[in-house]
């Protein structure tokens, strides 16, 4: 079902046209290309029209609505409108495809759903599965332990923000960006571009030292927030900058003493292949 990077193999097929939306940070895939591979239909456009009608009849209007039109290069080399969908929408569509090739995806979705229910009942299972996932990806034990600590601190930070009335989603993202800019000198988006990342998790592509400094910035933000007890979003934003600045000073001090940048362009594939060089 998946490659070593835990991404779905189907969506890496060369025959499937795709488009990266930088603003939404989402991959969009041609629906007819996916259906052609799954069903081996000689006319996937017709198959898609029939499937759309069936989904409408079943009341799954929302799923079809999410399949927006986008211009993509056709076989004749011309840019033509075609329906596209993100991974979440495609997985929903796959559940409605009666094809042997779609069955492994359905079984995988059922397994993932069952595991999620288990994790709600017993959160420790989620931690164990995260560790096993990182091990399978090739990360070192030291890096994994560090990564799990960052997850713990992040949870404490978001709990603190929620207590201060910060809205999950856009406001969380703004404050996270503020912390990241203050300690690293780059916004989250700039940091991901620096590491040549798209949908991948930024922290999963950080070295040990980057993780430590990011964690220091968030831990400091938590302590300042608890002490100052901000009442407004603007106040929390100022605190996020203070927390990040503290770690930023540490970064600059390290860089001055080592003569090299703390920020690394290394990505997960480099970290996995250089387990003894995670802090380089």
N, C-alpha and C positions, 0 to 999 in steps of 0.2 A: 504493500500500500504506500509506503513512504520511503524516501531516501534517508541517508544518514543525517541530513539537516532537519529531519522531521517534517519536511514539506511534502505535500501530496504529489506523487509522481505524475498523475494525469496532467496536471497543470504545467508540467515542464516539457510536454510533448512539443516537438518542433512544429507540428502541423497546426497547433493552436495559436491563433493570433492573440496578442495581449497588449495592453496599454497601461503604463504606470501613471497614476494621477498624483502629482507631487503635493498638491494642496491637501487632498484627503489621505494621502499615503496609503493608497489601495491599488492592487492590481485588478484590472478588468479584462475578462476573457471573452472571446467570441463564443456565444452560445451555440451557434450552428456547428462550429468546429468541434466543440466538446461532444455534442450529440452525434456527430458523424463518427467519432472514434468509439463512443459507447455502443451505438446501435448498428454501425456499419451500413447505415442507410445510404442509398444512392442519391437520394434527394433530401438532405437534412433540413433544407429550408421549409419544405412541405411538412416534414416531421415536426418541426418546431411550431409551425402554424397550428397543426392538429393538437399538439401538446398544450399550447397556450389556451386553446378553446376548452380543452378538458379541464385545465386548471381553473379557468374562469367559472366553468359549470360546477366545479367542486367547491367554489368559494375562495380559492387561493388567489384572489385578485392582486393582493399585495406583492406576492412573489413575482408575478408577471410585470407589475408596475416598476419593480426595481431593475428590470432588464432594459436599460436605456439604450438609445441608438447612438452609435459612434462611428465616425468614418474610419475605415480600415482598408488596407490595400487588398484588393481582390486578385483572383488568379490572372486576370487580364492586365494587372499592373495599375489599374485605376483605383482611386480612393472612393469607396462606396459605403453607404450607411449599413450598419449591421447591429443587431442586438448584442449587448455585452452585459456581463454580470460579474459581481465580485465573488469571492470564494464562498461566502456564506450563502448567497442566493443560489449559486450553482449546486451546492451540496443539497439544498432543498429541492432543486429541479431533478437532480439525480435520483432522489427518492421516488420520483414519479415515473422514472424510466424503466419499463419492463424489459430488461436486457441482462443476459448473463454477465456481461462486462460491468454492469452497474452493481451487481450483487455484492462484490467485495467491499464497495464503498458503503453500502447499506449496512453490512455486518460491522464494518469499522465504526460507523456512526452510532450503531446500537451499543457497541462496546464502550465507546467514549462516553455516551450518555449514562450508561450503567455505572461507569467509574466515577462520573461526576456526582451521581446520587450517593455513592459510597463515601465520597470525600465530604459531602455535606453532613453525613451521619458521623464520620470519623475523620476530622481534619488532618490527623497525623498521616493518614494514607496519602494525602496530597503532597506532604513534604517528602515522604518516601519516594513517590513517583517522580517528583521533581529531581531528586538526587539521582535516581536511576536513569532519567532522561539525559541529564548532564553527563553521567558516566558513559552512556551509550554514544554520546556525541564526541567523546574523547577528551573531555576536560579533566584536569588533574584534581586530586582530592583537595589540595590546598585551595585551589580556585573555587571549587564547589562550596567549601565551607565559608569562604569569604562572600560568595554570592548569596548564600542563604542568610547571612547576617544582614546584607543589604536589603533583602526582602523583608526581614523583621523590622528594620529601622524604617523602611518605606511605609509599612503598615502602621507603625506608631505615628508617623508624620501625617498620613491621611486621616487617622483617627483624630488627631489634634485639629486638623483643618475642619473636619466635620463638626467638631465640638465648637469651633469658632464661627460656624455658619457658612463655611465655604462650600460652594456647590461643586459636586463631582462632575467631571467633564471639562468644560472649557476653563473654568476658574482653577481647577487643579493643574491643568496644563500650563496656564499662565504663570502660576507660582513655581511650578517645576522648572519652567524656562528661566525664571528669574534666578533661581538657585544655581542652575547650570551655567548661565552666563556669568554670574558673579564669581564662581570658583574656577571655571575653565576658560573663560573669555569667549566662549561660543554659545549660541543658542542651541537648543536640542536639534533643530533642523540643520544648523551649520555643522554641528558635531557629527551628525549622521552622514552628511555630505563629505566631511573630512575623512570618515572611515569608509566611504563608498557604500553606505547602507541604504536600503529602501524600507521594506516592511519589517526587517529584522529588529529585534530588541537591542537598543543601544547598550544596555548594561551587560548583555550576554556577549558583547564584543569589546568590553573594557578589559584592560590588564588589571592585575592585582592592585597596583598603585592607583590607577584611575578609580577603581571601585572603592578603595579606602578613602580617597579624598571626596568622592561623591557622597559616601556614607557620613563622613565627618560634617560636610555641609548640611546634610539633612538632619543629623542628630543635633547640631548646633541650632538649627532653625527650630526644632522641637523645644529645646530648652529655653530659648529666647521667647518663643510664643507662650509657653506656660508661665514665664515670669511676667511678661508684659500684658498678657490676656487681651489681645486686640479685639476691637468691637466691629471693625469694618474691613472690607476686602483690601482697601488701600493700605491699612495698617499691617495686615498680614503680608502684603506684597513687600512692604518696606522691611519687614522682619525676614522674609525669604532672602532678600538681598544681603542683609546683615549676616545671616547664616552662611550664605555662599561666600561672602567676602572673607570670612574667617578662614575657610578652607582655601580660598584663592591666595591668601598670604602664605599659607603653608606650601602651596604649589610653587609659588615664585621663589620661596626660600630653598626648596628642594632643587629647583632648576638652576639657581645661582650656585649652589654647592656642587651639583653634579655636572653642570655645564651642558645639559641636554634637556629637551622638552619632556614634560611628564605625559603630555597628550601623545598617544600613539595611534598611528594609522592602521595598526594591526586589527584584524577582524577575527571572528570566531575560528575560521579555518587556520589562521596563523597560531592562535592560542592553543588550539587542539594539537597542532603539529610541533609546538615548542613548549611543552609542559614545564620545562625547567627555566623558561625565559619569560614568564608572565609579567614580570615587573620591568622588563627591558624597555 
